[in-house]
Amino acid sequence: MIFPQRKKKKKTRPGRTKYNTRPARCHCTAGHNHDSRVEAQHCNRLAARLAAGRIADYKTQKRFDLVVNGRLVGRHYVDFLIEQNDGTQSIVEVKSPGTVTEIWKLKRALTEVLFPHIPYTVAWYR
């Protein structure tokens, strides 16, 4: 019996991504780790709004469990979950055109359907 050859998993060096690049280590003034400089800058703007009392609170990398018919379909980690002074929440995702994937589009659509009371906005940058 002949078995097909399995592709060997390419080994990466420690501290590298699957594309063998270093992950971004950007920090904001609040000390959070972010995936990009623009995301860290957006976090700095949110910290300033929080200090000025224009928002009640914000969280970074908030996880949303995408459960359909009692079954966990996936998880969506949004960049920021902002709580307004009136108690409402909103989701902000910082994106560039190069980081938009089909999986992200699907997760965004599922999040908007499963959590219709939380507005989902995308902060686009070049």
N, C-alpha and C positions, 0 to 999 in steps of 0.2 A: 504494500500500500504506500503510495507516494503522497506526502503531505505538502501543501503549498508553502513556499518560503514566507515566513513572517518578516515584516519590516522591523528592523531593529530600531528601538526608540533612541533617538539622538540624545546623547547626554549633554547637558549644559553645565557650565561651571556654577558653583554655588553663588547665590546672590544674583543670578541672571534669570531673565524670562525665557519662555520657550523659543523666542526668536534670537536668543543669545545676546540680548541687549541689557543694559543696566536699567532697572526700574527707576522712574523719576522719584526723587525725594525732595519735594518742595514743601516748605513749612510756611505757615501764616504767622501772624503776630500772636495768635492764641496758642500756638504750639501744635496745631494739628498737622498730620501728614496728608499731603494731597498728591494727586496724579499729575498735575500740571501747574505751571506758574500762574496761568489765568484762573484756575480754580482756587489757588491760594489767594490771589488778588481779590476774587469775589468773596472769599471768606473774610478778608480784611474789611471789605465794605460792609459785610453783614455785622462784623464785630463793632464797627463804628455806629451802625444803625442801632445796635443793641445798647451801646453806651449812651447814645442820645435819647433812648427811650422810645424809639419809633417802632421797634418790634419787641415782643416779650422774650423770645428765646429762639435758638436755632440749633440743629443737630447736623453733624456731618456723617456721611456714609450710613444713612438710615436704611435698615433692611425691611423690605416688604415681602411677606410670604404670599405667593400667588397660588391660592387654593381654589380649585374649580371642582364642584360636585364632591367636596370633601377630600379631594386628592391634591397633594402638593405638586403643582406643575413646575414651579421654579421659584427662584428668589431674585428680587430686583433691588440692587443697592443704589439708591439715589444719592446725588452729591449733597444736597441740602434739604432738610425739612424745616421750614420756618413756621413758627407760631406767632401769629399776629397778636396785638394787644387785646383784640376783642375775642380771642380764644379760637379763632379759625386757624387752619393750617394750610400751607401750600408747599408744593414740591418744586424745587429749582434744580435743573440739570444743566451743567456747563458743557457745551459741545462745540466742536469745530466740524466742518463738513467731512474731514478725513476720518473722524472717529465714529461716524454713524454706520452701524452695521444692521443687518437684517434681524439679528437676535435682539439688539437694542430696540428696534422698531416694534417687534413683537412684545417685548417686555413692557414697553411704554404703553402700548395699546391695552394689554392685560391690566396694567396698573390703573389706567384711566377707567376701565370698565368695572374693575373690582372695588375701586375706591373713588366713586364719582363725587363724593363730598369734598375731596381734596383736589384743588386745581393744580394741574401739571404744566409748568412753563419751562421752556428751554432758553437759556441764555447763549446765543450764538456768538462766536468770535472767529476771526480768521487766523 
